[in-house]
Amino acid sequence: MTTRKQYSKEFKLDAISLVLEQGYTKAEAARSLGIRANLLGRWIKEHAEDDGQAFRGNGKLEWSTSL
């Protein structure tokens, strides 16, 4: 069984920047980074939908019970 590769928030944001800010196609950026274009496309979609909250990490969220 293979383990899934995990990418840092910085790597994902740099990859997104190649497409959105530097004019690379998804295919070009993905090829240069050694990832699949559909993975990069998913990151771009998540980033656009989450208003900066995408890729927060694997830490536990703390919820406040007092309102």
mmCIF file of the N, C-alpha and C atoms, coordinates in Angstrom:
data_MODEL
# 
_entry.id   MODEL 
# 
loop_
_atom_site.group_PDB 
_atom_site.id 
_atom_site.type_symbol 
_atom_site.label_atom_id 
_atom_site.label_alt_id 
_atom_site.label_comp_id 
_atom_site.label_asym_id 
_atom_site.label_entity_id 
_atom_site.label_seq_id 
_atom_site.pdbx_PDB_ins_code 
_atom_site.Cartn_x 
_atom_site.Cartn_y 
_atom_site.Cartn_z 
_atom_site.occupancy 
_atom_site.B_iso_or_equiv 
_atom_site.pdbx_formal_charge 
_atom_site.auth_seq_id 
_atom_site.auth_comp_id 
_atom_site.auth_asym_id 
_atom_site.auth_atom_id 
_atom_site.pdbx_PDB_model_num 
ATOM 1   N N  . MET A 1 1  ? 0.840   -1.176 0.000   1.00 0.00 ? 1  MET A N  1 
ATOM 2   C CA . MET A 1 1  ? 0.000   0.000  0.000   1.00 0.00 ? 1  MET A CA 1 
ATOM 3   C C  . MET A 1 1  ? 0.889   1.244  0.000   1.00 0.00 ? 1  MET A C  1 
ATOM 4   N N  . THR A 1 2  ? 0.512   2.244  -0.798  1.00 0.00 ? 2  THR A N  1 
ATOM 5   C CA . THR A 1 2  ? 1.294   3.461  -0.863  1.00 0.00 ? 2  THR A CA 1 
ATOM 6   C C  . THR A 1 2  ? 0.688   4.531  0.035   1.00 0.00 ? 2  THR A C  1 
ATOM 7   N N  . THR A 1 3  ? 1.533   5.399  0.532   1.00 0.00 ? 3  THR A N  1 
ATOM 8   C CA . THR A 1 3  ? 1.054   6.508  1.355   1.00 0.00 ? 3  THR A CA 1 
ATOM 9   C C  . THR A 1 3  ? 0.866   7.720  0.459   1.00 0.00 ? 3  THR A C  1 
ATOM 10  N N  . ARG A 1 4  ? -0.106  8.530  0.796   1.00 0.00 ? 4  ARG A N  1 
ATOM 11  C CA . ARG A 1 4  ? -0.379  9.734  0.017   1.00 0.00 ? 4  ARG A CA 1 
ATOM 12  C C  . ARG A 1 4  ? 0.643   10.802 0.340   1.00 0.00 ? 4  ARG A C  1 
ATOM 13  N N  . LYS A 1 5  ? 1.113   11.470 -0.685  1.00 0.00 ? 5  LYS A N  1 
ATOM 14  C CA . LYS A 1 5  ? 2.066   12.553 -0.496  1.00 0.00 ? 5  LYS A CA 1 
ATOM 15  C C  . LYS A 1 5  ? 1.307   13.770 0.027   1.00 0.00 ? 5  LYS A C  1 
ATOM 16  N N  . GLN A 1 6  ? 1.878   14.424 1.012   1.00 0.00 ? 6  GLN A N  1 
ATOM 17  C CA . GLN A 1 6  ? 1.275   15.632 1.556   1.00 0.00 ? 6  GLN A CA 1 
ATOM 18  C C  . GLN A 1 6  ? 2.124   16.824 1.157   1.00 0.00 ? 6  GLN A C  1 
ATOM 19  N N  . TYR A 1 7  ? 1.461   17.894 0.786   1.00 0.00 ? 7  TYR A N  1 
ATOM 20  C CA . TYR A 1 7  ? 2.133   19.105 0.342   1.00 0.00 ? 7  TYR A CA 1 
ATOM 21  C C  . TYR A 1 7  ? 1.863   20.221 1.339   1.00 0.00 ? 7  TYR A C  1 
ATOM 22  N N  . SER A 1 8  ? 2.861   21.046 1.567   1.00 0.00 ? 8  SER A N  1 
ATOM 23  C CA . SER A 1 8  ? 2.708   22.148 2.523   1.00 0.00 ? 8  SER A CA 1 
ATOM 24  C C  . SER A 1 8  ? 1.803   23.236 1.935   1.00 0.00 ? 8  SER A C  1 
ATOM 25  N N  . LYS A 1 9  ? 1.283   24.054 2.818   1.00 0.00 ? 9  LYS A N  1 
ATOM 26  C CA . LYS A 1 9  ? 0.456   25.187 2.410   1.00 0.00 ? 9  LYS A CA 1 
ATOM 27  C C  . LYS A 1 9  ? 1.249   26.100 1.475   1.00 0.00 ? 9  LYS A C  1 
ATOM 28  N N  . GLU A 1 10 ? 2.506   26.320 1.785   1.00 0.00 ? 10 GLU A N  1 
ATOM 29  C CA . GLU A 1 10 ? 3.339   27.199 0.960   1.00 0.00 ? 10 GLU A CA 1 
ATOM 30  C C  . GLU A 1 10 ? 3.530   26.630 -0.445  1.00 0.00 ? 10 GLU A C  1 
ATOM 31  N N  . PHE A 1 11 ? 3.733   25.326 -0.544  1.00 0.00 ? 11 PHE A N  1 
ATOM 32  C CA . PHE A 1 11 ? 3.882   24.685 -1.853  1.00 0.00 ? 11 PHE A CA 1 
ATOM 33  C C  . PHE A 1 11 ? 2.611   24.870 -2.676  1.00 0.00 ? 11 PHE A C  1 
ATOM 34  N N  . LYS A 1 12 ? 1.456   24.637 -2.050  1.00 0.00 ? 12 LYS A N  1 
ATOM 35  C CA . LYS A 1 12 ? 0.189   24.772 -2.755  1.00 0.00 ? 12 LYS A CA 1 
ATOM 36  C C  . LYS A 1 12 ? -0.034  26.204 -3.225  1.00 0.00 ? 12 LYS A C  1 
ATOM 37  N N  . LEU A 1 13 ? 0.243   27.164 -2.350  1.00 0.00 ? 13 LEU A N  1 
ATOM 38  C CA . LEU A 1 13 ? 0.047   28.561 -2.719  1.00 0.00 ? 13 LEU A CA 1 
ATOM 39  C C  . LEU A 1 13 ? 1.015   28.995 -3.820  1.00 0.00 ? 13 LEU A C  1 
ATOM 40  N N  . ASP A 1 14 ? 2.241   28.505 -3.775  1.00 0.00 ? 14 ASP A N  1 
ATOM 41  C CA . ASP A 1 14 ? 3.201   28.804 -4.846  1.00 0.00 ? 14 ASP A CA 1 
ATOM 42  C C  . ASP A 1 14 ? 2.741   28.197 -6.163  1.00 0.00 ? 14 ASP A C  1 
ATOM 43  N N  . ALA A 1 15 ? 2.200   26.987 -6.120  1.00 0.00 ? 15 ALA A N  1 
ATOM 44  C CA . ALA A 1 15 ? 1.704   26.328 -7.322  1.00 0.00 ? 15 ALA A CA 1 
ATOM 45  C C  . ALA A 1 15 ? 0.527   27.107 -7.910  1.00 0.00 ? 15 ALA A C  1 
ATOM 46  N N  . ILE A 1 16 ? -0.383  27.538 -7.051  1.00 0.00 ? 16 ILE A N  1 
ATOM 47  C CA . ILE A 1 16 ? -1.525  28.333 -7.497  1.00 0.00 ? 16 ILE A CA 1 
ATOM 48  C C  . ILE A 1 16 ? -1.059  29.639 -8.121  1.00 0.00 ? 16 ILE A C  1 
ATOM 49  N N  . SER A 1 17 ? -0.058  30.251 -7.528  1.00 0.00 ? 17 SER A N  1 
ATOM 50  C CA . SER A 1 17 ? 0.489   31.509 -8.027  1.00 0.00 ? 17 SER A CA 1 
ATOM 51  C C  . SER A 1 17 ? 1.046   31.375 -9.443  1.00 0.00 ? 17 SER A C  1 
ATOM 52  N N  . LEU A 1 18 ? 1.639   30.230 -9.743  1.00 0.00 ? 18 LEU A N  1 
ATOM 53  C CA . LEU A 1 18 ? 2.163   30.024 -11.096 1.00 0.00 ? 18 LEU A CA 1 
ATOM 54  C C  . LEU A 1 18 ? 1.065   30.177 -12.136 1.00 0.00 ? 18 LEU A C  1 
ATOM 55  N N  . VAL A 1 19 ? -0.121  29.700 -11.814 1.00 0.00 ? 19 VAL A N  1 
ATOM 56  C CA . VAL A 1 19 ? -1.233  29.747 -12.761 1.00 0.00 ? 19 VAL A CA 1 
ATOM 57  C C  . VAL A 1 19 ? -1.936  31.104 -12.736 1.00 0.00 ? 19 VAL A C  1 
ATOM 58  N N  . LEU A 1 20 ? -2.297  31.557 -11.540 1.00 0.00 ? 20 LEU A N  1 
ATOM 59  C CA . LEU A 1 20 ? -3.125  32.756 -11.435 1.00 0.00 ? 20 LEU A CA 1 
ATOM 60  C C  . LEU A 1 20 ? -2.356  34.059 -11.626 1.00 0.00 ? 20 LEU A C  1 
ATOM 61  N N  . GLU A 1 21 ? -1.097  34.092 -11.240 1.00 0.00 ? 21 GLU A N  1 
ATOM 62  C CA . GLU A 1 21 ? -0.350  35.345 -11.274 1.00 0.00 ? 21 GLU A CA 1 
ATOM 63  C C  . GLU A 1 21 ? 0.757   35.377 -12.315 1.00 0.00 ? 21 GLU A C  1 
ATOM 64  N N  . GLN A 1 22 ? 1.308   34.215 -12.665 1.00 0.00 ? 22 GLN A N  1 
ATOM 65  C CA . GLN A 1 22 ? 2.456   34.205 -13.561 1.00 0.00 ? 22 GLN A CA 1 
ATOM 66  C C  . GLN A 1 22 ? 2.122   33.712 -14.965 1.00 0.00 ? 22 GLN A C  1 
ATOM 67  N N  . GLY A 1 23 ? 0.881   33.336 -15.214 1.00 0.00 ? 23 GLY A N  1 
ATOM 68  C CA . GLY A 1 23 ? 0.441   33.030 -16.558 1.00 0.00 ? 23 GLY A CA 1 
ATOM 69  C C  . GLY A 1 23 ? 0.727   31.634 -17.094 1.00 0.00 ? 23 GLY A C  1 
ATOM 70  N N  . TYR A 1 24 ? 1.146   30.722 -16.228 1.00 0.00 ? 24 TYR A N  1 
ATOM 71  C CA . TYR A 1 24 ? 1.354   29.342 -16.668 1.00 0.00 ? 24 TYR A CA 1 
ATOM 72  C C  . TYR A 1 24 ? -0.001  28.656 -16.825 1.00 0.00 ? 24 TYR A C  1 
ATOM 73  N N  . THR A 1 25 ? -0.078  27.677 -17.716 1.00 0.00 ? 25 THR A N  1 
ATOM 74  C CA . THR A 1 25 ? -1.272  26.846 -17.756 1.00 0.00 ? 25 THR A CA 1 
ATOM 75  C C  . THR A 1 25 ? -1.179  25.852 -16.603 1.00 0.00 ? 25 THR A C  1 
ATOM 76  N N  . LYS A 1 26 ? -2.317  25.248 -16.261 1.00 0.00 ? 26 LYS A N  1 
ATOM 77  C CA . LYS A 1 26 ? -2.305  24.240 -15.206 1.00 0.00 ? 26 LYS A CA 1 
ATOM 78  C C  . LYS A 1 26 ? -1.365  23.098 -15.578 1.00 0.00 ? 26 LYS A C  1 
ATOM 79  N N  . ALA A 1 27 ? -1.410  22.693 -16.845 1.00 0.00 ? 27 ALA A N  1 
ATOM 80  C CA . ALA A 1 27 ? -0.574  21.577 -17.302 1.00 0.00 ? 27 ALA A CA 1 
ATOM 81  C C  . ALA A 1 27 ? 0.908   21.921 -17.194 1.00 0.00 ? 27 ALA A C  1 
ATOM 82  N N  . GLU A 1 28 ? 1.289   23.129 -17.603 1.00 0.00 ? 28 GLU A N  1 
ATOM 83  C CA . GLU A 1 28 ? 2.699   23.538 -17.530 1.00 0.00 ? 28 GLU A CA 1 
ATOM 84  C C  . GLU A 1 28 ? 3.184   23.600 -16.087 1.00 0.00 ? 28 GLU A C  1 
ATOM 85  N N  . ALA A 1 29 ? 2.386   24.225 -15.238 1.00 0.00 ? 29 ALA A N  1 
ATOM 86  C CA . ALA A 1 29 ? 2.778   24.365 -13.839 1.00 0.00 ? 29 ALA A CA 1 
ATOM 87  C C  . ALA A 1 29 ? 2.869   22.999 -13.167 1.00 0.00 ? 29 ALA A C  1 
ATOM 88  N N  . ALA A 1 30 ? 1.881   22.156 -13.414 1.00 0.00 ? 30 ALA A N  1 
ATOM 89  C CA . ALA A 1 30 ? 1.871   20.830 -12.798 1.00 0.00 ? 30 ALA A CA 1 
ATOM 90  C C  . ALA A 1 30 ? 3.071   20.011 -13.257 1.00 0.00 ? 30 ALA A C  1 
ATOM 91  N N  . ARG A 1 31 ? 3.366   20.050 -14.534 1.00 0.00 ? 31 ARG A N  1 
ATOM 92  C CA . ARG A 1 31 ? 4.510   19.291 -15.071 1.00 0.00 ? 31 ARG A CA 1 
ATOM 93  C C  . ARG A 1 31 ? 5.812   19.765 -14.434 1.00 0.00 ? 31 ARG A C  1 
ATOM 94  N N  . SER A 1 32 ? 5.976   21.071 -14.289 1.00 0.00 ? 32 SER A N  1 
ATOM 95  C CA . SER A 1 32 ? 7.220   21.592 -13.716 1.00 0.00 ? 32 SER A CA 1 
ATOM 96  C C  . SER A 1 32 ? 7.355   21.263 -12.232 1.00 0.00 ? 32 SER A C  1 
ATOM 97  N N  . LEU A 1 33 ? 6.225   21.060 -11.548 1.00 0.00 ? 33 LEU A N  1 
ATOM 98  C CA . LEU A 1 33 ? 6.244   20.752 -10.118 1.00 0.00 ? 33 LEU A CA 1 
ATOM 99  C C  . LEU A 1 33 ? 6.191   19.257 -9.831  1.00 0.00 ? 33 LEU A C  1 
ATOM 100 N N  . GLY A 1 34 ? 5.948   18.464 -10.850 1.00 0.00 ? 34 GLY A N  1 
ATOM 101 C CA . GLY A 1 34 ? 5.884   17.026 -10.661 1.00 0.00 ? 34 GLY A CA 1 
ATOM 102 C C  . GLY A 1 34 ? 4.592   16.538 -10.026 1.00 0.00 ? 34 GLY A C  1 
ATOM 103 N N  . ILE A 1 35 ? 3.498   17.259 -10.295 1.00 0.00 ? 35 ILE A N  1 
ATOM 104 C CA . ILE A 1 35 ? 2.188   16.860 -9.793  1.00 0.00 ? 35 ILE A CA 1 
ATOM 105 C C  . ILE A 1 35 ? 1.233   16.746 -10.971 1.00 0.00 ? 35 ILE A C  1 
ATOM 106 N N  . ARG A 1 36 ? 0.049   16.209 -10.721 1.00 0.00 ? 36 ARG A N  1 
ATOM 107 C CA . ARG A 1 36 ? -0.956  16.088 -11.774 1.00 0.00 ? 36 ARG A CA 1 
ATOM 108 C C  . ARG A 1 36 ? -1.733  17.403 -11.918 1.00 0.00 ? 36 ARG A C  1 
ATOM 109 N N  . ALA A 1 37 ? -2.114  17.708 -13.144 1.00 0.00 ? 37 ALA A N  1 
ATOM 110 C CA . ALA A 1 37 ? -2.846  18.943 -13.417 1.00 0.00 ? 37 ALA A CA 1 
ATOM 111 C C  . ALA A 1 37 ? -4.190  18.972 -12.696 1.00 0.00 ? 37 ALA A C  1 
ATOM 112 N N  . ASN A 1 38 ? -4.862  17.821 -12.564 1.00 0.00 ? 38 ASN A N  1 
ATOM 113 C CA . ASN A 1 38 ? -6.161  17.826 -11.877 1.00 0.00 ? 38 ASN A CA 1 
ATOM 114 C C  . ASN A 1 38 ? -6.009  18.135 -10.390 1.00 0.00 ? 38 ASN A C  1 
ATOM 115 N N  . LEU A 1 39 ? -4.891  17.760 -9.789  1.00 0.00 ? 39 LEU A N  1 
ATOM 116 C CA . LEU A 1 39 ? -4.627  18.098 -8.391  1.00 0.00 ? 39 LEU A CA 1 
ATOM 117 C C  . LEU A 1 39 ? -4.449  19.608 -8.250  1.00 0.00 ? 39 LEU A C  1 
ATOM 118 N N  . LEU A 1 40 ? -3.690  20.197 -9.139  1.00 0.00 ? 40 LEU A N  1 
ATOM 119 C CA . LEU A 1 40 ? -3.488  21.646 -9.118  1.00 0.00 ? 40 LEU A CA 1 
ATOM 120 C C  . LEU A 1 40 ? -4.813  22.368 -9.341  1.00 0.00 ? 40 LEU A C  1 
ATOM 121 N N  . GLY A 1 41 ? -5.620  21.864 -10.244 1.00 0.00 ? 41 GLY A N  1 
ATOM 122 C CA . GLY A 1 41 ? -6.935  22.455 -10.478 1.00 0.00 ? 41 GLY A CA 1 
ATOM 123 C C  . GLY A 1 41 ? -7.815  22.417 -9.245  1.00 0.00 ? 41 GLY A C  1 
ATOM 124 N N  . ARG A 1 42 ? -7.740  21.320 -8.489  1.00 0.00 ? 42 ARG A N  1 
ATOM 125 C CA . ARG A 1 42 ? -8.514  21.208 -7.251  1.00 0.00 ? 42 ARG A CA 1 
ATOM 126 C C  . ARG A 1 42 ? -8.025  22.226 -6.225  1.00 0.00 ? 42 ARG A C  1 
ATOM 127 N N  . TRP A 1 43 ? -6.705  22.400 -6.134  1.00 0.00 ? 43 TRP A N  1 
ATOM 128 C CA . TRP A 1 43 ? -6.176  23.390 -5.198  1.00 0.00 ? 43 TRP A CA 1 
ATOM 129 C C  . TRP A 1 43 ? -6.646  24.794 -5.558  1.00 0.00 ? 43 TRP A C  1 
ATOM 130 N N  . ILE A 1 44 ? -6.647  25.107 -6.837  1.00 0.00 ? 44 ILE A N  1 
ATOM 131 C CA . ILE A 1 44 ? -7.092  26.430 -7.291  1.00 0.00 ? 44 ILE A CA 1 
ATOM 132 C C  . ILE A 1 44 ? -8.559  26.632 -6.930  1.00 0.00 ? 44 ILE A C  1 
ATOM 133 N N  . LYS A 1 45 ? -9.376  25.624 -7.145  1.00 0.00 ? 45 LYS A N  1 
ATOM 134 C CA . LYS A 1 45 ? -10.804 25.702 -6.823  1.00 0.00 ? 45 LYS A CA 1 
ATOM 135 C C  . LYS A 1 45 ? -10.999 25.892 -5.324  1.00 0.00 ? 45 LYS A C  1 
ATOM 136 N N  . GLU A 1 46 ? -10.307 25.100 -4.507  1.00 0.00 ? 46 GLU A N  1 
ATOM 137 C CA . GLU A 1 46 ? -10.425 25.223 -3.053  1.00 0.00 ? 46 GLU A CA 1 
ATOM 138 C C  . GLU A 1 46 ? -9.997  26.601 -2.579  1.00 0.00 ? 46 GLU A C  1 
ATOM 139 N N  . HIS A 1 47 ? -8.929  27.113 -3.156  1.00 0.00 ? 47 HIS A N  1 
ATOM 140 C CA . HIS A 1 47 ? -8.418  28.430 -2.775  1.00 0.00 ? 47 HIS A CA 1 
ATOM 141 C C  . HIS A 1 47 ? -9.437  29.522 -3.112  1.00 0.00 ? 47 HIS A C  1 
ATOM 142 N N  . ALA A 1 48 ? -10.061 29.421 -4.266  1.00 0.00 ? 48 ALA A N  1 
ATOM 143 C CA . ALA A 1 48 ? -11.040 30.420 -4.689  1.00 0.00 ? 48 ALA A CA 1 
ATOM 144 C C  . ALA A 1 48 ? -12.305 30.376 -3.831  1.00 0.00 ? 48 ALA A C  1 
ATOM 145 N N  . GLU A 1 49 ? -12.711 29.191 -3.413  1.00 0.00 ? 49 GLU A N  1 
ATOM 146 C CA . GLU A 1 49 ? -13.949 29.035 -2.651  1.00 0.00 ? 49 GLU A CA 1 
ATOM 147 C C  . GLU A 1 49 ? -13.806 29.360 -1.176  1.00 0.00 ? 49 GLU A C  1 
ATOM 148 N N  . ASP A 1 50 ? -12.613 29.292 -0.619  1.00 0.00 ? 50 ASP A N  1 
ATOM 149 C CA . ASP A 1 50 ? -12.450 29.385 0.829   1.00 0.00 ? 50 ASP A CA 1 
ATOM 150 C C  . ASP A 1 50 ? -11.945 30.730 1.344   1.00 0.00 ? 50 ASP A C  1 
ATOM 151 N N  . ASP A 1 51 ? -11.862 31.740 0.508   1.00 0.00 ? 51 ASP A N  1 
ATOM 152 C CA . ASP A 1 51 ? -11.485 33.088 0.950   1.00 0.00 ? 51 ASP A CA 1 
ATOM 153 C C  . ASP A 1 51 ? -10.283 33.118 1.884   1.00 0.00 ? 51 ASP A C  1 
ATOM 154 N N  . GLY A 1 52 ? -9.207  32.466 1.509   1.00 0.00 ? 52 GLY A N  1 
ATOM 155 C CA . GLY A 1 52 ? -7.990  32.497 2.308   1.00 0.00 ? 52 GLY A CA 1 
ATOM 156 C C  . GLY A 1 52 ? -7.934  31.482 3.431   1.00 0.00 ? 52 GLY A C  1 
ATOM 157 N N  . GLN A 1 53 ? -8.989  30.703 3.615   1.00 0.00 ? 53 GLN A N  1 
ATOM 158 C CA . GLN A 1 53 ? -9.002  29.711 4.682   1.00 0.00 ? 53 GLN A CA 1 
ATOM 159 C C  . GLN A 1 53 ? -8.581  28.329 4.184   1.00 0.00 ? 53 GLN A C  1 
ATOM 160 N N  . ALA A 1 54 ? -8.304  28.207 2.908   1.00 0.00 ? 54 ALA A N  1 
ATOM 161 C CA . ALA A 1 54 ? -7.889  26.917 2.351   1.00 0.00 ? 54 ALA A CA 1 
ATOM 162 C C  . ALA A 1 54 ? -6.506  26.553 2.881   1.00 0.00 ? 54 ALA A C  1 
ATOM 163 N N  . PHE A 1 55 ? -6.277  25.263 3.014   1.00 0.00 ? 55 PHE A N  1 
ATOM 164 C CA . PHE A 1 55 ? -4.961  24.728 3.378   1.00 0.00 ? 55 PHE A CA 1 
ATOM 165 C C  . PHE A 1 55 ? -4.503  25.187 4.759   1.00 0.00 ? 55 PHE A C  1 
ATOM 166 N N  . ARG A 1 56 ? -5.380  25.150 5.736   1.00 0.00 ? 56 ARG A N  1 
ATOM 167 C CA . ARG A 1 56 ? -5.033  25.620 7.081   1.00 0.00 ? 56 ARG A CA 1 
ATOM 168 C C  . ARG A 1 56 ? -4.094  24.698 7.813   1.00 0.00 ? 56 ARG A C  1 
ATOM 169 N N  . GLY A 1 57 ? -3.990  23.471 7.397   1.00 0.00 ? 57 GLY A N  1 
ATOM 170 C CA . GLY A 1 57 ? -3.100  22.549 8.077   1.00 0.00 ? 57 GLY A CA 1 
ATOM 171 C C  . GLY A 1 57 ? -3.868  21.433 8.749   1.00 0.00 ? 57 GLY A C  1 
ATOM 172 N N  . ASN A 1 58 ? -3.137  20.599 9.467   1.00 0.00 ? 58 ASN A N  1 
ATOM 173 C CA . ASN A 1 58 ? -3.741  19.434 10.083  1.00 0.00 ? 58 ASN A CA 1 
ATOM 174 C C  . ASN A 1 58 ? -3.967  19.595 11.572  1.00 0.00 ? 58 ASN A C  1 
ATOM 175 N N  . GLY A 1 59 ? -3.793  20.785 12.100  1.00 0.00 ? 59 GLY A N  1 
ATOM 176 C CA . GLY A 1 59 ? -3.968  21.003 13.528  1.00 0.00 ? 59 GLY A CA 1 
ATOM 177 C C  . GLY A 1 59 ? -5.418  20.922 13.948  1.00 0.00 ? 59 GLY A C  1 
ATOM 178 N N  . LYS A 1 60 ? -5.629  20.795 15.231  1.00 0.00 ? 60 LYS A N  1 
ATOM 179 C CA . LYS A 1 60 ? -6.984  20.723 15.747  1.00 0.00 ? 60 LYS A CA 1 
ATOM 180 C C  . LYS A 1 60 ? -7.560  22.131 15.865  1.00 0.00 ? 60 LYS A C  1 
ATOM 181 N N  . LEU A 1 61 ? -8.800  22.251 15.469  1.00 0.00 ? 61 LEU A N  1 
ATOM 182 C CA . LEU A 1 61 ? -9.485  23.523 15.624  1.00 0.00 ? 61 LEU A CA 1 
ATOM 183 C C  . LEU A 1 61 ? -10.028 23.608 17.037  1.00 0.00 ? 61 LEU A C  1 
ATOM 184 N N  . GLU A 1 62 ? -9.940  24.768 17.611  1.00 0.00 ? 62 GLU A N  1 
ATOM 185 C CA . GLU A 1 62 ? -10.474 24.961 18.954  1.00 0.00 ? 62 GLU A CA 1 
ATOM 186 C C  . GLU A 1 62 ? -11.795 25.706 18.832  1.00 0.00 ? 62 GLU A C  1 
ATOM 187 N N  . TRP A 1 63 ? -12.816 25.128 19.417  1.00 0.00 ? 63 TRP A N  1 
ATOM 188 C CA . TRP A 1 63 ? -14.136 25.732 19.377  1.00 0.00 ? 63 TRP A CA 1 
ATOM 189 C C  . TRP A 1 63 ? -14.453 26.365 20.723  1.00 0.00 ? 63 TRP A C  1 
ATOM 190 N N  . SER A 1 64 ? -14.979 27.533 20.667  1.00 0.00 ? 64 SER A N  1 
ATOM 191 C CA . SER A 1 64 ? -15.392 28.204 21.883  1.00 0.00 ? 64 SER A CA 1 
ATOM 192 C C  . SER A 1 64 ? -16.831 27.814 22.202  1.00 0.00 ? 64 SER A C  1 
ATOM 193 N N  . THR A 1 65 ? -17.066 27.376 23.426  1.00 0.00 ? 65 THR A N  1 
ATOM 194 C CA . THR A 1 65 ? -18.413 26.978 23.824  1.00 0.00 ? 65 THR A CA 1 
ATOM 195 C C  . THR A 1 65 ? -19.174 28.131 24.436  1.00 0.00 ? 65 THR A C  1 
ATOM 196 N N  . SER A 1 66 ? -18.514 29.219 24.754  1.00 0.00 ? 66 SER A N  1 
ATOM 197 C CA . SER A 1 66 ? -19.193 30.372 25.328  1.00 0.00 ? 66 SER A CA 1 
ATOM 198 C C  . SER A 1 66 ? -19.505 31.372 24.228  1.00 0.00 ? 66 SER A C  1 
ATOM 199 N N  . LEU A 1 67 ? -20.703 31.879 24.236  1.00 0.00 ? 67 LEU A N  1 
ATOM 200 C CA . LEU A 1 67 ? -21.113 32.867 23.230  1.00 0.00 ? 67 LEU A CA 1 
ATOM 201 C C  . LEU A 1 67 ? -21.425 34.177 23.863  1.00 0.00 ? 67 LEU A C  1 
# 
